[in-house]
């Protein structure tokens, strides 16, 4: 789900619950261990169980969990795979949280009592070094939560801070695994009251960063990129984009009164120069040049910082949107352009998604959209080289929702989920094989091995 879509959820919750929130879902990159000779694995939820299997071949193995992974009403539990691939954190969708050691099979219940009603979305995250799991626990139903961390070495749970905004908070780890950024206080879009961002170290030191809902650490943890809402409507927010020293200090405003439809709070992987969202920055966070225009969105970066994906975007118009791969210096290659999009009136259009390989390949999904004749064009998947060679379409069966899980097996295989089926696209033959049928949910119920390196070492 896109960040702007989550802002829609926030606005709806605000009307229903009085104090509502957005739930940040944009993931930042983290170091990945490389396990030489170990086949890539897929973790997925099917039936009421969690399963793991190899991308190559072999039977699936059922993973023991503290509770069923699905329950009445079709609610599917969430899963977070640790960056080293050794552990999996699972929740039950109602506040309970546990951990599964994939090597030993040991189960650890971290939060054994859930909430009965008015439950906030589960919020927990592994530290980049895989040692700690940060999570929010609400003592009662409502918008307040306590931030805690679990240490996989000692087995201890430590309380880090209280008064965290449960509906909007997501623990954002620094890359060195020593600090966490979270929003605290009230979030009420009806009254235009928004939380304040705080960073807290594992030893307890706190730094106030001012108003904000989204915080992202720069690759060297010196700076924090922040989204500060001013007002929020039905499906967008008017907001400021700022950068602030991680230790506190004067904030640098990159843009005032920006739109949440165009803002993507991600950093480029490199620090010389820094790049946050669409701005290339100096050593102290001051903007030096823009990498995207007024009607463009930065989608993602290749993990070595040599390429970024951006697209043109006209959210309320039928203007076709184009996808580009570009270098930080401005050399662009157009990969795709969709057709005239009738959109949906007040709501915004779907966007491209881009997945990078270890080598010189890139895969992407096209937006789903209705044509002027009210014919729905489903999402399609393509693979191309970074030099702009003719894209190859992946021959998937028709599906209403397609998710690229990632490249595997030295980039010879692209793993995808289409509705409730997981497929493998074999680049050498151009064929598609079925890996898993009957995944519990067409969205966010399958995960590719996090230990696969995201690009070749330079």
Secondary structure, 3 states (H helix, E strand, C coil): CCHHHHHHHHHHHHHHHCCCCCCCCCCCCCCCCCCCCCCCEEEEEECCEEEEEECCCCCCEEECCCCCCEEHHHEECCEEECCCCCEEEEECCCCCEEEEECCCCCEEEEECCCCCCCCCCCCEEECCCCCEEEEEECCCCCCEEEEEEEECCCCCEEEEEEEEECCCCCCEECCCCCEEEEEECCCECCCCECCEEEEEECCCCEEEEEECCEEEECCCCCEEEEEEEEEECCCCEEEEEEEEECCCCCCEEEEEEEECCCCCCCECCCCCCEEECCEEECCCCCEEEECCCCCEEEEEECCCCCCEEEEECCCCCCCCCEEEEECCCCCEEEEEECCCCCCECCECCCCCEEEECCCCEEEEECCCEECCCCCEECCCEEEEECCCCCCEECCCCCCCCEEEEEEECCCCEEEEEECCEEEEEECCCCEEEEEEECECCCCCCEEECCCCCCCCCC
